[in-house]
Amino acid sequence: MIWATKQLLNPVQPNAALKNRLNLTRLAELDRQFCEFAQLQRHNMPRCGWTKTVRLAMGMSSTALGGRLGMTGQGVRKLEQAEADGTITLKTLARLVQGLNCEVCYVLVPRTSLVEQVLTRAQEVAGTPLLVTPHSGTLLREAEALEAISKLMKQVNRRGFWQVRPPGGPASGRE
């Protein structure tokens, strides 16, 4: 799993400029990589946070962790609470977990397939019937979905593709 994280953080072409352009190959590749991380969504964070959970599992006191980090046990407990509350910064969390010989791996885990999201949006903008809906249980194979996206994207104006349109507003994407 760590390898996959590093692959996501270090894309195949690290020097390529990121453009606001739809890249179907990269979209499908990301979908495949995110499948591994989808399992993480099923596991909730412990109420007290991961840092405290790992520290206690290792039998380490907050004072001992603080000593490894050059801070007090009270400081460690405050940072652990900030993690549990969701208010800690990634930089601070990374520093905190160094004392546990751990690293922070930051990853976005899509709720649904990226390919499906783009296909559904392209169908909405083009005004075509939905081939894939979240409730239908019918998924097109990846190649078919990518081909459908490619065809639909030729029909719509990509400018403003992801912008939310007001009810009753133009839906064609050809504003």
C-alpha positions as CSV (number, residue, x, y, z in Angstrom):
1,M,0.0,0.0,0.0
2,I,2.9,2.4,0.7
3,W,4.1,1.8,-2.9
4,A,0.8,2.8,-4.3
5,T,0.8,5.9,-2.2
6,K,4.2,6.9,-3.5
7,Q,3.0,6.2,-7.0
8,L,0.0,8.6,-6.5
9,L,2.2,11.3,-5.0
10,N,4.9,10.9,-7.7
11,P,3.0,10.6,-11.0
12,V,4.6,8.8,-14.0
13,Q,5.5,12.2,-15.6
14,P,6.6,14.4,-12.6
15,N,7.9,17.2,-14.8
16,A,4.8,17.4,-17.0
17,A,2.9,20.6,-16.5
18,L,-0.5,20.0,-15.0
19,K,-3.1,21.4,-17.3
20,N,-6.9,21.9,-17.0
21,R,-7.4,19.3,-19.6
22,L,-9.2,16.0,-19.5
23,N,-6.7,13.1,-19.8
24,L,-8.7,9.9,-20.2
25,T,-5.7,7.6,-19.8
26,R,-4.6,9.3,-16.5
27,L,-8.2,9.2,-15.3
28,A,-8.5,5.5,-15.8
29,E,-5.1,4.9,-14.2
30,L,-6.1,7.0,-11.1
31,D,-9.3,5.0,-10.8
32,R,-7.3,1.7,-10.7
33,Q,-4.9,3.1,-8.1
34,F,-7.7,4.5,-6.0
35,C,-9.4,1.1,-5.8
36,E,-6.8,0.0,-3.3
37,F,-7.5,3.0,-1.1
38,A,-11.3,2.6,-1.3
39,Q,-10.9,0.0,1.5
40,L,-9.7,2.8,3.8
41,Q,-13.1,4.5,3.6
42,R,-14.6,1.5,5.3
43,H,-12.5,2.0,8.4
44,N,-13.3,5.0,10.5
45,M,-10.7,6.9,12.4
46,P,-10.5,6.0,16.0
47,R,-12.3,8.6,18.2
48,C,-9.0,9.5,19.9
49,G,-7.2,9.7,16.5
50,W,-4.6,7.5,14.9
51,T,-1.6,9.1,16.7
52,K,-2.8,8.3,20.2
53,T,-4.1,4.9,19.1
54,V,-0.7,3.9,17.7
55,R,1.2,5.5,20.7
56,L,-1.0,3.5,23.2
57,A,-0.7,0.3,21.2
58,M,3.1,0.7,21.4
59,G,2.9,1.2,25.1
60,M,4.4,4.6,24.9
61,S,3.4,7.5,27.3
62,S,2.8,11.0,26.0
63,T,5.8,12.1,28.0
64,A,8.0,9.6,26.3
65,L,6.8,10.7,22.8
66,G,7.2,14.3,23.9
67,G,10.8,13.5,24.9
68,R,11.5,12.0,21.4
69,L,10.1,15.2,19.8
70,G,11.6,17.8,22.2
71,M,8.3,18.8,23.7
72,T,6.2,18.1,26.8
73,G,3.7,15.3,27.3
74,Q,1.0,17.9,27.6
75,G,2.0,19.3,24.2
76,V,1.7,15.8,22.7
77,R,-1.8,15.4,24.2
78,K,-2.9,18.7,22.8
79,L,-1.6,17.7,19.3
80,E,-3.3,14.3,19.6
81,Q,-6.6,16.1,20.4
82,A,-6.1,18.4,17.5
83,E,-5.8,15.4,15.2
84,A,-8.9,13.8,16.7
85,D,-10.8,17.0,16.2
86,G,-9.5,17.4,12.6
87,T,-7.8,20.7,13.3
88,I,-4.2,19.6,13.1
89,T,-2.2,20.7,10.0
90,L,-0.5,18.0,7.9
91,K,2.9,19.6,8.7
92,T,2.3,19.3,12.4
93,L,0.9,15.8,12.1
94,A,4.0,14.7,10.1
95,R,6.3,16.1,12.9
96,L,4.2,14.3,15.6
97,V,4.3,10.9,14.0
98,Q,8.0,11.0,13.4
99,G,8.3,10.2,17.1
100,L,6.4,7.0,16.4
101,N,8.6,6.1,13.5
102,C,5.6,6.6,11.2
103,E,4.8,8.8,8.2
104,V,1.7,10.6,7.0
105,C,0.4,9.5,3.7
106,Y,-2.0,12.0,2.2
107,V,-4.4,10.6,-0.4
108,L,-7.8,11.6,-1.8
109,V,-10.2,8.6,-2.0
110,P,-13.1,9.3,-4.5
111,R,-16.5,8.3,-3.3
112,T,-17.3,6.9,-6.8
113,S,-15.2,6.1,-9.9
114,L,-13.6,9.2,-11.5
115,V,-14.5,7.7,-14.9
116,E,-18.1,7.4,-13.9
117,Q,-18.2,10.9,-12.5
118,V,-16.8,12.4,-15.8
119,L,-19.1,10.2,-17.9
120,T,-22.2,11.2,-15.9
121,R,-21.3,14.9,-16.1
122,A,-20.7,14.7,-19.8
123,Q,-24.1,13.1,-20.3
124,E,-25.7,15.8,-18.2
125,V,-24.1,18.6,-20.1
126,A,-24.8,17.0,-23.5
127,G,-28.4,16.3,-22.5
128,T,-28.1,12.6,-23.4
129,P,-29.7,9.8,-21.4
130,L,-27.6,8.5,-18.5
131,L,-25.9,5.2,-19.4
132,V,-24.4,5.0,-15.9
133,T,-26.3,6.0,-12.8
134,P,-25.3,5.5,-9.2
135,H,-28.4,3.5,-8.5
136,S,-28.7,1.4,-11.6
137,G,-26.0,-1.0,-10.7
138,T,-25.1,-1.1,-14.4
139,L,-21.5,-0.2,-15.0
140,L,-20.0,0.1,-18.4
141,R,-16.7,-1.6,-18.8
142,E,-13.8,0.9,-18.5
143,A,-13.0,0.9,-22.3
144,E,-16.7,1.5,-23.2
145,A,-16.9,4.3,-20.6
146,L,-13.8,6.0,-21.9
147,E,-15.0,5.8,-25.4
148,A,-18.4,7.2,-24.4
149,I,-16.7,10.1,-22.6
150,S,-14.5,10.8,-25.6
151,K,-17.6,10.9,-27.9
152,L,-19.6,13.1,-25.5
153,M,-16.7,15.5,-24.9
154,K,-16.7,16.3,-28.7
155,Q,-20.3,17.4,-28.3
156,V,-19.9,19.8,-25.4
157,N,-18.1,22.9,-24.6
158,R,-15.4,22.0,-22.1
159,R,-15.3,25.6,-20.7
160,G,-17.5,25.6,-17.6
161,F,-17.9,21.8,-17.8
162,W,-17.8,21.4,-14.0
163,Q,-19.7,24.6,-13.2
164,V,-23.1,24.2,-11.5
165,R,-25.8,25.6,-13.7
166,P,-28.8,27.3,-12.1
167,P,-32.2,25.5,-12.4
168,G,-33.7,26.2,-15.7
169,G,-30.4,27.5,-17.1
170,P,-28.7,26.2,-20.2
171,A,-27.8,22.5,-19.9
172,S,-26.1,22.0,-23.2
173,G,-22.7,23.3,-22.1
174,R,-22.6,25.4,-25.3
175,E,-23.0,28.8,-23.5
